[in-house]
Amino acid sequence: MKLTPLNITLACILVWVISEWNQEGDRIFSIGWLIVLLVVLGLLDLGFRLIFKDVKNLWFAQIGFILVVGILSVLIKLM
């Protein structure tokens, strides 16, 4: 399996959730939503791999996707 930005993002999310698992207070994700997120990111990664055969274009597309989703999330949070 090749290393892609969505794989790196998925690994960072898993490390973040696992590191805060035993903390007191509200959890960021429930188990169900975490599984849904894992499946969605995995399917998105496969979709991007099928669309973009060149690794360079794949990286640009996935980084662009992550940036757009991040910016939209911040804008939605601010409203």
PDB file with SEQRES, HELIX, SHEET and CRYST1 records, atoms N, CA, C and O in Angstrom:
SEQRES   1 A   79  MET LYS LEU THR PRO LEU ASN ILE THR LEU ALA CYS ILE          
SEQRES   2 A   79  LEU VAL TRP VAL ILE SER GLU TRP ASN GLN GLU GLY ASP          
SEQRES   3 A   79  ARG ILE PHE SER ILE GLY TRP LEU ILE VAL LEU LEU VAL          
SEQRES   4 A   79  VAL LEU GLY LEU LEU ASP LEU GLY PHE ARG LEU ILE PHE          
SEQRES   5 A   79  LYS ASP VAL LYS ASN LEU TRP PHE ALA GLN ILE GLY PHE          
SEQRES   6 A   79  ILE LEU VAL VAL GLY ILE LEU SER VAL LEU ILE LYS LEU          
SEQRES   7 A   79  MET                                                          
HELIX    1 AA1 PRO A    5  SER A   19  1                                  15    
HELIX    2 AA2 ILE A   31  ILE A   51  1                                  21    
HELIX    3 AA3 VAL A   55  LEU A   78  1                                  24    
CRYST1    1.000    1.000    1.000  90.00  90.00  90.00 P 1           1          
ATOM      1  N   MET A   1       0.844  -1.172   0.000  1.00  0.00           N  
ATOM      2  CA  MET A   1       0.000   0.000   0.000  1.00  0.00           C  
ATOM      3  C   MET A   1       0.890   1.236   0.000  1.00  0.00           C  
ATOM      4  O   MET A   1       1.811   1.358   0.808  1.00  0.00           O  
ATOM      5  N   LYS A   2       0.601   2.140  -0.912  1.00  0.00           N  
ATOM      6  CA  LYS A   2       1.377   3.375  -1.015  1.00  0.00           C  
ATOM      7  C   LYS A   2       0.912   4.381   0.027  1.00  0.00           C  
ATOM      8  O   LYS A   2      -0.254   4.409   0.420  1.00  0.00           O  
ATOM      9  N   LEU A   3       1.840   5.188   0.451  1.00  0.00           N  
ATOM     10  CA  LEU A   3       1.544   6.235   1.421  1.00  0.00           C  
ATOM     11  C   LEU A   3       0.930   7.424   0.691  1.00  0.00           C  
ATOM     12  O   LEU A   3       1.512   7.955  -0.255  1.00  0.00           O  
ATOM     13  N   THR A   4      -0.257   7.836   1.145  1.00  0.00           N  
ATOM     14  CA  THR A   4      -0.955   8.963   0.542  1.00  0.00           C  
ATOM     15  C   THR A   4      -1.412   9.912   1.649  1.00  0.00           C  
ATOM     16  O   THR A   4      -1.444   9.527   2.818  1.00  0.00           O  
ATOM     17  N   PRO A   5      -1.765  11.149   1.291  1.00  0.00           N  
ATOM     18  CA  PRO A   5      -2.213  12.101   2.313  1.00  0.00           C  
ATOM     19  C   PRO A   5      -3.435  11.623   3.107  1.00  0.00           C  
ATOM     20  O   PRO A   5      -3.521  11.877   4.308  1.00  0.00           O  
ATOM     21  N   LEU A   6      -4.374  10.940   2.458  1.00  0.00           N  
ATOM     22  CA  LEU A   6      -5.532  10.447   3.197  1.00  0.00           C  
ATOM     23  C   LEU A   6      -5.145   9.349   4.187  1.00  0.00           C  
ATOM     24  O   LEU A   6      -5.744   9.247   5.258  1.00  0.00           O  
ATOM     25  N   ASN A   7      -4.155   8.529   3.843  1.00  0.00           N  
ATOM     26  CA  ASN A   7      -3.664   7.527   4.788  1.00  0.00           C  
ATOM     27  C   ASN A   7      -2.986   8.191   5.984  1.00  0.00           C  
ATOM     28  O   ASN A   7      -3.153   7.753   7.122  1.00  0.00           O  
ATOM     29  N   ILE A   8      -2.224   9.246   5.720  1.00  0.00           N  
ATOM     30  CA  ILE A   8      -1.561   9.974   6.798  1.00  0.00           C  
ATOM     31  C   ILE A   8      -2.597  10.644   7.692  1.00  0.00           C  
ATOM     32  O   ILE A   8      -2.468  10.619   8.916  1.00  0.00           O  
ATOM     33  N   THR A   9      -3.629  11.246   7.089  1.00  0.00           N  
ATOM     34  CA  THR A   9      -4.705  11.875   7.851  1.00  0.00           C  
ATOM     35  C   THR A   9      -5.425  10.850   8.711  1.00  0.00           C  
ATOM     36  O   THR A   9      -5.716  11.112   9.878  1.00  0.00           O  
ATOM     37  N   LEU A  10      -5.710   9.702   8.153  1.00  0.00           N  
ATOM     38  CA  LEU A  10      -6.375   8.639   8.890  1.00  0.00           C  
ATOM     39  C   LEU A  10      -5.525   8.168  10.073  1.00  0.00           C  
ATOM     40  O   LEU A  10      -6.050   7.947  11.164  1.00  0.00           O  
ATOM     41  N   ALA A  11      -4.238   8.017   9.863  1.00  0.00           N  
ATOM     42  CA  ALA A  11      -3.352   7.605  10.951  1.00  0.00           C  
ATOM     43  C   ALA A  11      -3.308   8.654  12.057  1.00  0.00           C  
ATOM     44  O   ALA A  11      -3.318   8.311  13.240  1.00  0.00           O  
ATOM     45  N   CYS A  12      -3.259   9.935  11.678  1.00  0.00           N  
ATOM     46  CA  CYS A  12      -3.240  11.008  12.683  1.00  0.00           C  
ATOM     47  C   CYS A  12      -4.531  11.038  13.485  1.00  0.00           C  
ATOM     48  O   CYS A  12      -4.498  11.239  14.699  1.00  0.00           O  
ATOM     49  N   ILE A  13      -5.666  10.842  12.827  1.00  0.00           N  
ATOM     50  CA  ILE A  13      -6.950  10.822  13.536  1.00  0.00           C  
ATOM     51  C   ILE A  13      -7.007   9.649  14.504  1.00  0.00           C  
ATOM     52  O   ILE A  13      -7.462   9.799  15.637  1.00  0.00           O  
ATOM     53  N   LEU A  14      -6.547   8.485  14.063  1.00  0.00           N  
ATOM     54  CA  LEU A  14      -6.555   7.315  14.952  1.00  0.00           C  
ATOM     55  C   LEU A  14      -5.661   7.523  16.167  1.00  0.00           C  
ATOM     56  O   LEU A  14      -6.052   7.178  17.283  1.00  0.00           O  
ATOM     57  N   VAL A  15      -4.476   8.077  15.974  1.00  0.00           N  
ATOM     58  CA  VAL A  15      -3.573   8.331  17.096  1.00  0.00           C  
ATOM     59  C   VAL A  15      -4.188   9.344  18.047  1.00  0.00           C  
ATOM     60  O   VAL A  15      -4.088   9.188  19.264  1.00  0.00           O  
ATOM     61  N   TRP A  16      -4.822  10.377  17.513  1.00  0.00           N  
ATOM     62  CA  TRP A  16      -5.458  11.406  18.327  1.00  0.00           C  
ATOM     63  C   TRP A  16      -6.593  10.825  19.157  1.00  0.00           C  
ATOM     64  O   TRP A  16      -6.682  11.099  20.354  1.00  0.00           O  
ATOM     65  N   VAL A  17      -7.457  10.031  18.544  1.00  0.00           N  
ATOM     66  CA  VAL A  17      -8.592   9.450  19.263  1.00  0.00           C  
ATOM     67  C   VAL A  17      -8.108   8.457  20.308  1.00  0.00           C  
ATOM     68  O   VAL A  17      -8.613   8.455  21.430  1.00  0.00           O  
ATOM     69  N   ILE A  18      -7.146   7.619  19.969  1.00  0.00           N  
ATOM     70  CA  ILE A  18      -6.634   6.627  20.922  1.00  0.00           C  
ATOM     71  C   ILE A  18      -5.926   7.312  22.085  1.00  0.00           C  
ATOM     72  O   ILE A  18      -6.030   6.852  23.222  1.00  0.00           O  
ATOM     73  N   SER A  19      -5.203   8.412  21.821  1.00  0.00           N  
ATOM     74  CA  SER A  19      -4.494   9.097  22.904  1.00  0.00           C  
ATOM     75  C   SER A  19      -5.455   9.767  23.879  1.00  0.00           C  
ATOM     76  O   SER A  19      -5.121   9.933  25.052  1.00  0.00           O  
ATOM     77  N   GLU A  20      -6.634  10.151  23.419  1.00  0.00           N  
ATOM     78  CA  GLU A  20      -7.611  10.801  24.294  1.00  0.00           C  
ATOM     79  C   GLU A  20      -8.673   9.826  24.798  1.00  0.00           C  
ATOM     80  O   GLU A  20      -9.661  10.250  25.397  1.00  0.00           O  
ATOM     81  N   TRP A  21      -8.487   8.546  24.567  1.00  0.00           N  
ATOM     82  CA  TRP A  21      -9.482   7.541  24.909  1.00  0.00           C  
ATOM     83  C   TRP A  21      -9.764   7.471  26.412  1.00  0.00           C  
ATOM     84  O   TRP A  21     -10.921   7.355  26.814  1.00  0.00           O  
ATOM     85  N   ASN A  22      -8.747   7.539  27.226  1.00  0.00           N  
ATOM     86  CA  ASN A  22      -8.918   7.394  28.671  1.00  0.00           C  
ATOM     87  C   ASN A  22      -9.045   8.726  29.404  1.00  0.00           C  
ATOM     88  O   ASN A  22      -9.031   8.750  30.635  1.00  0.00           O  
ATOM     89  N   GLN A  23      -9.167   9.819  28.682  1.00  0.00           N  
ATOM     90  CA  GLN A  23      -9.309  11.134  29.293  1.00  0.00           C  
ATOM     91  C   GLN A  23     -10.711  11.288  29.889  1.00  0.00           C  
ATOM     92  O   GLN A  23     -11.678  10.719  29.383  1.00  0.00           O  
ATOM     93  N   GLU A  24     -10.801  12.048  30.943  1.00  0.00           N  
ATOM     94  CA  GLU A  24     -12.101  12.350  31.540  1.00  0.00           C  
ATOM     95  C   GLU A  24     -12.823  13.382  30.675  1.00  0.00           C  
ATOM     96  O   GLU A  24     -12.178  14.204  30.025  1.00  0.00           O  
ATOM     97  N   GLY A  25     -14.141  13.345  30.664  1.00  0.00           N  
ATOM     98  CA  GLY A  25     -14.913  14.324  29.913  1.00  0.00           C  
ATOM     99  C   GLY A  25     -15.506  13.710  28.658  1.00  0.00           C  
ATOM    100  O   GLY A  25     -15.532  12.492  28.485  1.00  0.00           O  
ATOM    101  N   ASP A  26     -15.980  14.587  27.791  1.00  0.00           N  
ATOM    102  CA  ASP A  26     -16.628  14.144  26.564  1.00  0.00           C  
ATOM    103  C   ASP A  26     -15.610  13.628  25.559  1.00  0.00           C  
ATOM    104  O   ASP A  26     -14.514  14.170  25.415  1.00  0.00           O  
ATOM    105  N   ARG A  27     -16.005  12.563  24.868  1.00  0.00           N  
ATOM    106  CA  ARG A  27     -15.172  12.048  23.791  1.00  0.00           C  
ATOM    107  C   ARG A  27     -15.456  12.822  22.516  1.00  0.00           C  
ATOM    108  O   ARG A  27     -16.550  13.351  22.319  1.00  0.00           O  
ATOM    109  N   ILE A  28     -14.468  12.876  21.669  1.00  0.00           N  
ATOM    110  CA  ILE A  28     -14.617  13.586  20.409  1.00  0.00           C  
ATOM    111  C   ILE A  28     -15.445  12.755  19.444  1.00  0.00           C  
ATOM    112  O   ILE A  28     -16.326  13.288  18.769  1.00  0.00           O  
ATOM    113  N   PHE A  29     -15.178  11.463  19.368  1.00  0.00           N  
ATOM    114  CA  PHE A  29     -15.907  10.551  18.500  1.00  0.00           C  
ATOM    115  C   PHE A  29     -16.443   9.396  19.328  1.00  0.00           C  
ATOM    116  O   PHE A  29     -15.821   8.976  20.303  1.00  0.00           O  
ATOM    117  N   SER A  30     -17.592   8.890  18.935  1.00  0.00           N  
ATOM    118  CA  SER A  30     -18.036   7.616  19.489  1.00  0.00           C  
ATOM    119  C   SER A  30     -17.418   6.521  18.613  1.00  0.00           C  
ATOM    120  O   SER A  30     -16.880   6.807  17.543  1.00  0.00           O  
ATOM    121  N   ILE A  31     -17.496   5.304  19.059  1.00  0.00           N  
ATOM    122  CA  ILE A  31     -16.925   4.186  18.295  1.00  0.00           C  
ATOM    123  C   ILE A  31     -17.595   4.078  16.921  1.00  0.00           C  
ATOM    124  O   ILE A  31     -16.930   3.858  15.909  1.00  0.00           O  
ATOM    125  N   GLY A  32     -18.905   4.235  16.905  1.00  0.00           N  
ATOM    126  CA  GLY A  32     -19.638   4.124  15.644  1.00  0.00           C  
ATOM    127  C   GLY A  32     -19.210   5.164  14.629  1.00  0.00           C  
ATOM    128  O   GLY A  32     -18.974   4.835  13.466  1.00  0.00           O  
ATOM    129  N   TRP A  33     -19.106   6.433  15.056  1.00  0.00           N  
ATOM    130  CA  TRP A  33     -18.682   7.497  14.139  1.00  0.00           C  
ATOM    131  C   TRP A  33     -17.234   7.328  13.708  1.00  0.00           C  
ATOM    132  O   TRP A  33     -16.873   7.687  12.587  1.00  0.00           O  
ATOM    133  N   LEU A  34     -16.410   6.789  14.581  1.00  0.00           N  
ATOM    134  CA  LEU A  34     -15.014   6.546  14.215  1.00  0.00           C  
ATOM    135  C   LEU A  34     -14.933   5.482  13.120  1.00  0.00           C  
ATOM    136  O   LEU A  34     -14.147   5.617  12.182  1.00  0.00           O  
ATOM    137  N   ILE A  35     -15.728   4.441  13.232  1.00  0.00           N  
ATOM    138  CA  ILE A  35     -15.750   3.390  12.203  1.00  0.00           C  
ATOM    139  C   ILE A  35     -16.271   3.946  10.883  1.00  0.00           C  
ATOM    140  O   ILE A  35     -15.738   3.629   9.820  1.00  0.00           O  
ATOM    141  N   VAL A  36     -17.318   4.780  10.950  1.00  0.00           N  
ATOM    142  CA  VAL A  36     -17.839   5.410   9.731  1.00  0.00           C  
ATOM    143  C   VAL A  36     -16.756   6.271   9.085  1.00  0.00           C  
ATOM    144  O   VAL A  36     -16.574   6.227   7.868  1.00  0.00           O  
ATOM    145  N   LEU A  37     -16.037   7.055   9.890  1.00  0.00           N  
ATOM    146  CA  LEU A  37     -14.962   7.894   9.360  1.00  0.00           C  
ATOM    147  C   LEU A  37     -13.866   7.049   8.716  1.00  0.00           C  
ATOM    148  O   LEU A  37     -13.362   7.401   7.650  1.00  0.00           O  
ATOM    149  N   LEU A  38     -13.498   5.953   9.343  1.00  0.00           N  
ATOM    150  CA  LEU A  38     -12.475   5.065   8.785  1.00  0.00           C  
ATOM    151  C   LEU A  38     -12.907   4.507   7.430  1.00  0.00           C  
ATOM    152  O   LEU A  38     -12.119   4.481   6.485  1.00  0.00           O  
ATOM    153  N   VAL A  39     -14.144   4.068   7.341  1.00  0.00           N  
ATOM    154  CA  VAL A  39     -14.650   3.489   6.091  1.00  0.00           C  
ATOM    155  C   VAL A  39     -14.724   4.560   5.002  1.00  0.00           C  
ATOM    156  O   VAL A  39     -14.324   4.311   3.865  1.00  0.00           O  
ATOM    157  N   VAL A  40     -15.230   5.743   5.335  1.00  0.00           N  
ATOM    158  CA  VAL A  40     -15.347   6.816   4.345  1.00  0.00           C  
ATOM    159  C   VAL A  40     -13.972   7.234   3.835  1.00  0.00           C  
ATOM    160  O   VAL A  40     -13.784   7.381   2.627  1.00  0.00           O  
ATOM    161  N   LEU A  41     -13.014   7.428   4.730  1.00  0.00           N  
ATOM    162  CA  LEU A  41     -11.671   7.821   4.283  1.00  0.00           C  
ATOM    163  C   LEU A  41     -11.014   6.716   3.463  1.00  0.00           C  
ATOM    164  O   LEU A  41     -10.304   7.002   2.499  1.00  0.00           O  
ATOM    165  N   GLY A  42     -11.242   5.465   3.832  1.00  0.00           N  
ATOM    166  CA  GLY A  42     -10.703   4.351   3.052  1.00  0.00           C  
ATOM    167  C   GLY A  42     -11.295   4.293   1.655  1.00  0.00           C  
ATOM    168  O   GLY A  42     -10.575   4.085   0.678  1.00  0.00           O  
ATOM    169  N   LEU A  43     -12.614   4.478   1.558  1.00  0.00           N  
ATOM    170  CA  LEU A  43     -13.260   4.471   0.244  1.00  0.00           C  
ATOM    171  C   LEU A  43     -12.843   5.673  -0.601  1.00  0.00           C  
ATOM    172  O   LEU A  43     -12.654   5.546  -1.811  1.00  0.00           O  
ATOM    173  N   LEU A  44     -12.700   6.831   0.028  1.00  0.00           N  
ATOM    174  CA  LEU A  44     -12.222   8.006  -0.698  1.00  0.00           C  
ATOM    175  C   LEU A  44     -10.816   7.794  -1.236  1.00  0.00           C  
ATOM    176  O   LEU A  44     -10.509   8.187  -2.361  1.00  0.00           O  
ATOM    177  N   ASP A  45      -9.967   7.174  -0.434  1.00  0.00           N  
ATOM    178  CA  ASP A  45      -8.601   6.901  -0.877  1.00  0.00           C  
ATOM    179  C   ASP A  45      -8.617   5.962  -2.080  1.00  0.00           C  
ATOM    180  O   ASP A  45      -7.893   6.181  -3.051  1.00  0.00           O  
ATOM    181  N   LEU A  46      -9.437   4.925  -2.016  1.00  0.00           N  
ATOM    182  CA  LEU A  46      -9.534   4.008  -3.155  1.00  0.00           C  
ATOM    183  C   LEU A  46     -10.089   4.704  -4.386  1.00  0.00           C  
ATOM    184  O   LEU A  46      -9.619   4.461  -5.497  1.00  0.00           O  
ATOM    185  N   GLY A  47     -11.082   5.564  -4.204  1.00  0.00           N  
ATOM    186  CA  GLY A  47     -11.643   6.307  -5.328  1.00  0.00           C  
ATOM    187  C   GLY A  47     -10.621   7.221  -5.977  1.00  0.00           C  
ATOM    188  O   GLY A  47     -10.524   7.281  -7.203  1.00  0.00           O  
ATOM    189  N   PHE A  48      -9.860   7.931  -5.158  1.00  0.00           N  
ATOM    190  CA  PHE A  48      -8.812   8.795  -5.708  1.00  0.00           C  
ATOM    191  C   PHE A  48      -7.756   7.970  -6.441  1.00  0.00           C  
ATOM    192  O   PHE A  48      -7.238   8.403  -7.471  1.00  0.00           O  
ATOM    193  N   ARG A  49      -7.435   6.792  -5.923  1.00  0.00           N  
ATOM    194  CA  ARG A  49      -6.432   5.950  -6.595  1.00  0.00           C  
ATOM    195  C   ARG A  49      -6.932   5.453  -7.945  1.00  0.00           C  
ATOM    196  O   ARG A  49      -6.147   5.304  -8.882  1.00  0.00           O  
ATOM    197  N   LEU A  50      -8.241   5.195  -8.052  1.00  0.00           N  
ATOM    198  CA  LEU A  50      -8.789   4.749  -9.332  1.00  0.00           C  
ATOM    199  C   LEU A  50      -8.857   5.884 -10.346  1.00  0.00           C  
ATOM    200  O   LEU A  50      -8.681   5.657 -11.543  1.00  0.00           O  
ATOM    201  N   ILE A  51      -9.110   7.097  -9.880  1.00  0.00           N  
ATOM    202  CA  ILE A  51      -9.233   8.240 -10.781  1.00  0.00           C  
ATOM    203  C   ILE A  51      -7.857   8.729 -11.228  1.00  0.00           C  
ATOM    204  O   ILE A  51      -7.649   8.991 -12.412  1.00  0.00           O  
ATOM    205  N   PHE A  52      -6.927   8.852 -10.298  1.00  0.00           N  
ATOM    206  CA  PHE A  52      -5.600   9.394 -10.606  1.00  0.00           C  
ATOM    207  C   PHE A  52      -4.573   8.268 -10.576  1.00  0.00           C  
ATOM    208  O   PHE A  52      -4.258   7.728  -9.516  1.00  0.00           O  
ATOM    209  N   LYS A  53      -4.064   7.926 -11.734  1.00  0.00           N  
ATOM    210  CA  LYS A  53      -3.069   6.840 -11.829  1.00  0.00           C  
ATOM    211  C   LYS A  53      -1.662   7.324 -11.473  1.00  0.00           C  
ATOM    212  O   LYS A  53      -0.852   6.565 -10.942  1.00  0.00           O  
ATOM    213  N   ASP A  54      -1.381   8.593 -11.770  1.00  0.00           N  
ATOM    214  CA  ASP A  54      -0.075   9.161 -11.475  1.00  0.00           C  
ATOM    215  C   ASP A  54      -0.011   9.538  -9.991  1.00  0.00           C  
ATOM    216  O   ASP A  54      -0.917  10.189  -9.470  1.00  0.00           O  
ATOM    217  N   VAL A  55       1.060   9.125  -9.322  1.00  0.00           N  
ATOM    218  CA  VAL A  55       1.187   9.355  -7.880  1.00  0.00           C  
ATOM    219  C   VAL A  55       1.270  10.850  -7.567  1.00  0.00           C  
ATOM    220  O   VAL A  55       0.727  11.295  -6.555  1.00  0.00           O  
ATOM    221  N   LYS A  56       1.934  11.623  -8.407  1.00  0.00           N  
ATOM    222  CA  LYS A  56       2.059  13.061  -8.173  1.00  0.00           C  
ATOM    223  C   LYS A  56       0.687  13.730  -8.216  1.00  0.00           C  
ATOM    224  O   LYS A  56       0.369  14.541  -7.346  1.00  0.00           O  
ATOM    225  N   ASN A  57      -0.123  13.401  -9.210  1.00  0.00           N  
ATOM    226  CA  ASN A  57      -1.471  13.961  -9.302  1.00  0.00           C  
ATOM    227  C   ASN A  57      -2.346  13.470  -8.152  1.00  0.00           C  
ATOM    228  O   ASN A  57      -3.195  14.213  -7.658  1.00  0.00           O  
ATOM    229  N   LEU A  58      -2.148  12.239  -7.730  1.00  0.00           N  
ATOM    230  CA  LEU A  58      -2.897  11.686  -6.602  1.00  0.00           C  
ATOM    231  C   LEU A  58      -2.614  12.483  -5.334  1.00  0.00           C  
ATOM    232  O   LEU A  58      -3.535  12.815  -4.587  1.00  0.00           O  
ATOM    233  N   TRP A  59      -1.352  12.785  -5.092  1.00  0.00           N  
ATOM    234  CA  TRP A  59      -0.979  13.576  -3.908  1.00  0.00           C  
ATOM    235  C   TRP A  59      -1.577  14.969  -3.965  1.00  0.00           C  
ATOM    236  O   TRP A  59      -2.117  15.454  -2.971  1.00  0.00           O  
ATOM    237  N   PHE A  60      -1.486  15.622  -5.127  1.00  0.00           N  
ATOM    238  CA  PHE A  60      -2.063  16.969  -5.260  1.00  0.00           C  
ATOM    239  C   PHE A  60      -3.572  16.950  -5.036  1.00  0.00           C  
ATOM    240  O   PHE A  60      -4.109  17.820  -4.351  1.00  0.00           O  
ATOM    241  N   ALA A  61      -4.252  15.968  -5.608  1.00  0.00           N  
ATOM    242  CA  ALA A  61      -5.708  15.884  -5.470  1.00  0.00           C  
ATOM    243  C   ALA A  61      -6.105  15.631  -4.022  1.00  0.00           C  
ATOM    244  O   ALA A  61      -7.035  16.260  -3.518  1.00  0.00           O  
ATOM    245  N   GLN A  62      -5.413  14.722  -3.351  1.00  0.00           N  
ATOM    246  CA  GLN A  62      -5.767  14.407  -1.974  1.00  0.00           C  
ATOM    247  C   GLN A  62      -5.424  15.549  -1.022  1.00  0.00           C  
ATOM    248  O   GLN A  62      -6.182  15.814  -0.089  1.00  0.00           O  
ATOM    249  N   ILE A  63      -4.317  16.221  -1.232  1.00  0.00           N  
ATOM    250  CA  ILE A  63      -3.987  17.381  -0.389  1.00  0.00           C  
ATOM    251  C   ILE A  63      -5.005  18.486  -0.617  1.00  0.00           C  
ATOM    252  O   ILE A  63      -5.434  19.136   0.336  1.00  0.00           O  
ATOM    253  N   GLY A  64      -5.398  18.707  -1.862  1.00  0.00           N  
ATOM    254  CA  GLY A  64      -6.427  19.687  -2.161  1.00  0.00           C  
ATOM    255  C   GLY A  64      -7.746  19.330  -1.503  1.00  0.00           C  
ATOM    256  O   GLY A  64      -8.429  20.204  -0.969  1.00  0.00           O  
ATOM    257  N   PHE A  65      -8.112  18.062  -1.536  1.00  0.00           N  
ATOM    258  CA  PHE A  65      -9.347  17.605  -0.897  1.00  0.00           C  
ATOM    259  C   PHE A  65      -9.309  17.849   0.611  1.00  0.00           C  
ATOM    260  O   PHE A  65     -10.284  18.331   1.189  1.00  0.00           O  
ATOM    261  N   ILE A  66      -8.205  17.523   1.235  1.00  0.00           N  
ATOM    262  CA  ILE A  66      -8.066  17.711   2.686  1.00  0.00           C  
ATOM    263  C   ILE A  66      -8.137  19.201   3.034  1.00  0.00           C  
ATOM    264  O   ILE A  66      -8.775  19.572   4.019  1.00  0.00           O  
ATOM    265  N   LEU A  67      -7.497  20.048   2.246  1.00  0.00           N  
ATOM    266  CA  LEU A  67      -7.544  21.491   2.498  1.00  0.00           C  
ATOM    267  C   LEU A  67      -8.956  22.045   2.345  1.00  0.00           C  
ATOM    268  O   LEU A  67      -9.400  22.845   3.168  1.00  0.00           O  
ATOM    269  N   VAL A  68      -9.669  21.624   1.291  1.00  0.00           N  
ATOM    270  CA  VAL A  68     -11.033  22.102   1.080  1.00  0.00           C  
ATOM    271  C   VAL A  68     -11.945  21.664   2.225  1.00  0.00           C  
ATOM    272  O   VAL A  68     -12.732  22.462   2.732  1.00  0.00           O  
ATOM    273  N   VAL A  69     -11.842  20.407   2.629  1.00  0.00           N  
ATOM    274  CA  VAL A  69     -12.661  19.913   3.737  1.00  0.00           C  
ATOM    275  C   VAL A  69     -12.311  20.648   5.029  1.00  0.00           C  
ATOM    276  O   VAL A  69     -13.207  20.986   5.803  1.00  0.00           O  
ATOM    277  N   GLY A  70     -11.044  20.895   5.271  1.00  0.00           N  
ATOM    278  CA  GLY A  70     -10.623  21.626   6.466  1.00  0.00           C  
ATOM    279  C   GLY A  70     -11.146  23.050   6.486  1.00  0.00           C  
ATOM    280  O   GLY A  70     -11.641  23.520   7.510  1.00  0.00           O  
ATOM    281  N   ILE A  71     -11.038  23.737   5.358  1.00  0.00           N  
ATOM    282  CA  ILE A  71     -11.524  25.115   5.278  1.00  0.00           C  
ATOM    283  C   ILE A  71     -13.041  25.160   5.446  1.00  0.00           C  
ATOM    284  O   ILE A  71     -13.557  26.018   6.161  1.00  0.00           O  
ATOM    285  N   LEU A  72     -13.757  24.246   4.794  1.00  0.00           N  
ATOM    286  CA  LEU A  72     -15.215  24.199   4.952  1.00  0.00           C  
ATOM    287  C   LEU A  72     -15.616  23.891   6.387  1.00  0.00           C  
ATOM    288  O   LEU A  72     -16.591  24.446   6.893  1.00  0.00           O  
ATOM    289  N   SER A  73     -14.879  23.021   7.037  1.00  0.00           N  
ATOM    290  CA  SER A  73     -15.184  22.698   8.445  1.00  0.00           C  
ATOM    291  C   SER A  73     -15.012  23.914   9.344  1.00  0.00           C  
ATOM    292  O   SER A  73     -15.834  24.157  10.228  1.00  0.00           O  
ATOM    293  N   VAL A  74     -13.954  24.673   9.125  1.00  0.00           N  
ATOM    294  CA  VAL A  74     -13.734  25.879   9.912  1.00  0.00           C  
ATOM    295  C   VAL A  74     -14.813  26.914   9.633  1.00  0.00           C  
ATOM    296  O   VAL A  74     -15.316  27.546  10.562  1.00  0.00           O  
ATOM    297  N   LEU A  75     -15.173  27.096   8.380  1.00  0.00           N  
ATOM    298  CA  LEU A  75     -16.217  28.056   8.037  1.00  0.00           C  
ATOM    299  C   LEU A  75     -17.565  27.664   8.633  1.00  0.00           C  
ATOM    300  O   LEU A  75     -18.296  28.526   9.120  1.00  0.00           O  
ATOM    301  N   ILE A  76     -17.899  26.395   8.602  1.00  0.00           N  
ATOM    302  CA  ILE A  76     -19.157  25.922   9.187  1.00  0.00           C  
ATOM    303  C   ILE A  76     -19.140  26.118  10.687  1.00  0.00           C  
ATOM    304  O   ILE A  76     -20.151  26.503  11.273  1.00  0.00           O  
ATOM    305  N   LYS A  77     -18.007  25.858  11.315  1.00  0.00           N  
ATOM    306  CA  LYS A  77     -17.883  26.038  12.768  1.00  0.00           C  
ATOM    307  C   LYS A  77     -18.042  27.495  13.172  1.00  0.00           C  
ATOM    308  O   LYS A  77     -18.602  27.782  14.230  1.00  0.00           O  
ATOM    309  N   LEU A  78     -17.560  28.423  12.347  1.00  0.00           N  
ATOM    310  CA  LEU A  78     -17.648  29.842  12.661  1.00  0.00           C  
ATOM    311  C   LEU A  78     -19.049  30.408  12.497  1.00  0.00           C  
ATOM    312  O   LEU A  78     -19.380  31.413  13.126  1.00  0.00           O  
ATOM    313  N   MET A  79     -19.870  29.793  11.676  1.00  0.00           N  
ATOM    314  CA  MET A  79     -21.217  30.310  11.426  1.00  0.00           C  
ATOM    315  C   MET A  79     -22.186  29.952  12.497  1.00  0.00           C  
ATOM    316  O   MET A  79     -23.358  30.320  12.418  1.00  0.00           O  
TER     317      MET A  79                                                      
END                                                                             
